[in-house]
Amino acid sequence: MKISTKKLVICALFLVLGIVFPTIFHMAGLGSAFLPMHIPVFICAFLCGPMLGAVVAVCTVFLSSMLTGMPMLFPVGVAMMIELAVYAIAAGALGSGKTNSIPRLYGALIVAVVLGRIANGLANVVLLGTTGASYSAAAFVSGTLITTIPGTILIFVFVPGLTKLISKLVKLHE
């Protein structure tokens, strides 16, 4: 698989943004609700495809954990790596190369968010189970669905438009 220099630079940019945005949001106590790491991962996946998006997703969570302590690597960080990788794979597979079509981007986002949230729930069941803790349906609904409503809204408001704009600016698919 040949990777263009332009795509590598885009991946690096979104990896850095995926570390910087959460740091800023967490300073204000808004990180868990507004999902600032998710937006760069989604845009990267749409622009660079599912595999590069997944690599950026995993590396972003890991490096953020190592550099800032957020998220704690186990179990939260590992669950986030799985969730964000699933987001990237689904969004990239369904929306990459179609960045001029806002409806296609929304469709890809809907599928990706559903699959990513399911992956997060399953990852938490397994990971917390290895520690002897449990992960209830109530914890899933509260932590993965309810708390993240503001961030999910931000994703749906900003990601398609920003993806289309950035795609035009960098002329990625020419």
Buried (B, 14 or more C-beta within 10 A) or exposed (E): EEEEEEBEEBBEBBBEBBBBBBBEBBEEEBBBBBBBBBBBBBBBBBBBBBBBBBBBBBBBBBBBBEEEEBBEBEBBBBBBBBBBBBBBBBBBBBBBBBBEBEEBBBBBBBBBBEBBBBBBBBBBBBBBEEEEEEBEEEBBEEBBEEEBEEBBEBBBEEBBEBBBEBBEEBEBEE
